[in-house]
Amino acid sequence: MSQPQTHEDSNLDLNWRSDALDLGLDYGMQTIAVRAGQHRTDEGEHSEPIFTTSSYVYKSAADAAAHFDGTKTGNVYSRHTNPSVRTFERRLAALENGERAVATASGMGAILTMCLAYLKAGDHLLAANQLFGSSIGLFDNYMAKFGVEVSYVDCFDNEAWANAVQPNTKVIYCESPSNPLAQICDIGFLSQLSKANDILLVVDNCFATPALQRPLELGADVVIHSATKYLDGQGRVLGGALVGSDKLMQAAFTVVRSGGISMSPFNAWVFTKGLETLKIRMQAHCSNANQVAQFLVNHPNVSTVHFSGLTDHPSHELTKRQHHMKDGYGAIMGFEVKATAELDPKSAAWHVIDATRMVSITNNLGDAKTTITHPATTTHFRLSPEARAEAGVKDSLIRLSVGLEDVEDIIKDLAHGLDSL
């Protein structure tokens, strides 16, 4: 490992020296998740500290000027440089096998940062139909307002992706797995399509996380995260991130610096600690989800289960190729319940949701606690009926985020409503 540089022989501040964990030694993911990105202060702390400071002190007026004009690299102002945030960024970048990460105040903040960094008036954004409702709202209501053309295709239809590329297409954007149907994009194909047309491929990896999938290794240019979900894993704080090459992340960093889409030091510390258990948690989430999916697919009052871990799912083999964890298909699934003589599709879905006694009725996901929601009237309610139909969000659809409780208790809770339809 290279030795830390000093003020006397470098334009790099001591706390900006090389990562304390030498990533060139080919450590495993769990070791990286526990140790990467940390820089101990002179206090010799073992756990990562929280730097709750808005500003920093310089040795002299000349030292301050050097930090501001870029002659010297170091902390300037916590809107864009903070040691706690930097530790999270470095650890996440290492886990995604990216050169750099940029943290933001929320997952939507990361998507907005992506738009502002890589799109301008006259450009075309090509996105999947199957996206989080707020992402579609951002694209349609705001990016389009400022002159960015937006169009959508089915995420799994490679021919549709290819046919929708235009001369002014600058970004291809998808979620894989998607929200709320956990559909899978062929990232390798999209990478080839993007590179052939000089387009950036941006993949939202929120549902899989680097514990299951590393899109950069599959050919993506930028990875997006809502850190609020699995990276935290316990539903405590908000945050987002982008990961990619140093050049692309510098453009994103400039947006965060100018726009103030900043992650707080406390939240960054929570996410850093969350990353320590990410792989272990995802293994447990996936194990529970595989069993819950089998229960649902065999229940007489469930018509369809959207989960790529099922062997008859159209993207089952693709998911096995793209997800590097054995039997790791994620823990988000959608399932559609059957209407009855007394209950229309929405009422039947609400009946199942309302009958739960342990599972949390909330729109959040990626939590240690199992959560359940009705996408048509929550996460996707602002979309038009036509847009919901294109995204596959039916009134009968329920989204389930399988948590870390005893799987028998999760199944029993779901059965309470399903059995009584």
JOPE-V333941 format. One record per backbone hydrogen bond with DSSP energy under -0.5 kcal/mol. CO is the residue of the C=O (numbers start at 0). NH is the residue of the N-H. E is the energy in kcal/mol with one decimal. If there is no record, write none. Layout:
((CO	NH	E) (CO	NH	E))
This chain:
((5	9	-0.6) (6	9	-0.5) (10	72	-2.7) (12	15	-2.1) (13	16	-1.5) (19	21	-0.6) (20	22	-1.1) (21	24	-1.9) (22	25	-1.2) (27	31	-2.2) (28	32	-2.6) (29	33	-1.3) (30	34	-2.2) (31	35	-2.0) (34	37	-1.1) (37	19	-1.0) (40	43	-1.8) (48	50	-0.6) (49	51	-1.2) (50	52	-1.7) (53	77	-2.4) (59	63	-2.3) (60	64	-2.4) (61	65	-2.2) (62	66	-1.8) (63	67	-2.1) (64	68	-2.4) (65	69	-0.6) (65	70	-0.8) (65	71	-2.3) (71	73	-0.5) (72	12	-2.5) (75	55	-0.6) (76	79	-2.3) (76	80	-2.5) (81	85	-2.7) (82	86	-2.0) (83	87	-1.6) (84	88	-2.6) (85	89	-2.7) (86	90	-2.2) (87	91	-2.7) (88	92	-2.5) (89	93	-1.9) (90	94	-2.1) (91	95	-2.2) (92	96	-0.6) (92	97	-3.0) (93	96	-0.6) (99	243	-2.3) (101	241	-2.0) (103	239	-1.9) (105	109	-1.5) (106	110	-1.8) (107	111	-2.7) (108	112	-2.3) (109	113	-2.2) (110	114	-2.2) (111	115	-2.6) (112	116	-2.2) (113	117	-2.1) (114	118	-1.7) (119	122	-2.3) (122	148	-2.8) (123	125	-0.5) (123	169	-2.5) (123	170	-1.2) (124	126	-0.6) (124	150	-2.0) (125	172	-2.6) (126	152	-1.7) (128	130	-1.5) (131	134	-1.0) (131	135	-1.6) (132	136	-2.2) (133	137	-2.3) (134	138	-2.4) (135	139	-3.0) (136	140	-2.5) (137	141	-1.5) (137	142	-2.1) (138	143	-1.9) (141	145	-1.3) (142	147	-2.4) (143	146	-1.7) (146	121	-3.3) (146	148	-0.6) (148	124	-3.4) (150	126	-2.7) (152	128	-3.0) (153	156	-1.5) (155	157	-1.0) (156	160	-2.0) (157	161	-2.3) (158	162	-2.4) (159	163	-1.4) (160	164	-0.6) (161	164	-0.8) (165	168	-1.9) (167	123	-2.5) (169	199	-2.5) (170	125	-2.6) (171	201	-3.1) (172	127	-1.4) (173	203	-3.0) (177	181	-2.0) (182	176	-0.7) (182	177	-1.2) (184	186	-1.4) (185	189	-2.4) (186	190	-2.2) (187	191	-2.0) (188	192	-2.6) (189	193	-2.5) (190	194	-2.7) (191	195	-2.1) (192	196	-0.8) (193	196	-0.8) (193	198	-2.6) (194	197	-0.8) (199	171	-3.0) (199	201	-0.6) (200	220	-2.4) (200	221	-2.0) (201	173	-1.9) (202	204	-0.7) (202	223	-2.4) (203	175	-1.8) (204	208	-2.9) (207	211	-0.6) (208	211	-1.8) (208	212	-2.4) (211	323	-2.5) (211	324	-0.7) (212	214	-0.5) (213	216	-1.2) (213	217	-0.7) (214	217	-0.7) (214	219	-2.5) (215	218	-1.0) (220	244	-0.6) (221	202	-2.5) (222	242	-2.0) (223	204	-2.4) (224	226	-0.9) (224	240	-1.8) (225	228	-1.8) (226	231	-1.5) (228	231	-0.6) (228	232	-3.0) (232	367	-0.9) (238	226	-0.7) (238	227	-1.5) (239	103	-2.6) (240	224	-2.4) (241	101	-2.5) (242	222	-2.6) (243	98	-0.8) (243	99	-1.9) (244	248	-2.6) (245	249	-1.9) (246	250	-1.3) (247	251	-1.5) (248	252	-3.1) (249	253	-2.1) (250	254	-1.3) (251	255	-2.2) (252	256	-3.0) (253	257	-2.3) (254	258	-3.3) (255	259	-1.9) (259	261	-1.7) (260	104	-0.8) (263	267	-2.4) (264	268	-2.2) (265	269	-2.1) (266	270	-2.5) (267	271	-2.5) (268	272	-2.2) (269	273	-2.1) (270	274	-2.3) (271	275	-0.7) (272	275	-0.6) (272	276	-0.5) (273	276	-1.2) (274	277	-1.0) (276	280	-3.0) (277	281	-2.8) (278	282	-2.0) (279	283	-1.7) (280	284	-3.1) (281	285	-2.6) (282	286	-2.0) (283	287	-2.2) (284	288	-2.7) (285	289	-2.5) (286	290	-1.3) (287	291	-2.4) (288	292	-2.7) (289	293	-1.4) (290	294	-1.8) (291	295	-2.5) (292	296	-2.7) (293	297	-1.0) (295	298	-1.5) (298	301	-1.7) (300	302	-0.5) (300	337	-2.3) (303	335	-2.7) (304	306	-1.0) (305	333	-1.5) (306	309	-1.7) (309	312	-2.1) (312	315	-2.1) (314	318	-2.7) (315	319	-1.9) (316	320	-1.6) (317	321	-2.3) (318	322	-3.1) (321	323	-0.6) (324	327	-2.1) (326	328	-0.9) (330	401	-2.8) (332	399	-3.2) (333	305	-3.9) (334	397	-2.3) (335	302	-2.6) (335	303	-1.1) (342	339	-2.4) (343	347	-2.7) (344	348	-2.1) (345	349	-2.7) (346	350	-2.1) (347	351	-1.9) (348	352	-2.2) (349	353	-3.1) (350	354	-1.4) (352	355	-1.3) (359	361	-1.1) (359	371	-2.5) (367	403	-3.6) (369	359	-2.4) (370	400	-2.8) (371	361	-1.2) (372	374	-0.7) (372	398	-2.6) (373	376	-1.5) (373	377	-0.6) (374	377	-1.1) (374	379	-2.6) (377	380	-1.3) (379	382	-1.2) (383	387	-2.7) (384	388	-2.1) (385	389	-2.2) (386	390	-1.7) (387	391	-0.5) (387	392	-2.7) (388	391	-1.0) (391	393	-1.2) (393	396	-1.4) (395	336	-1.9) (397	334	-2.6) (398	372	-2.0) (399	332	-2.3) (399	401	-0.7) (400	370	-2.0) (405	408	-1.2) (405	409	-1.5) (406	410	-2.4) (407	411	-2.1) (408	412	-2.0) (409	413	-2.1) (410	414	-2.5) (411	415	-1.2) (412	416	-0.7) (413	416	-0.6) (413	417	-2.1) (414	418	-2.8) (417	420	-1.2))
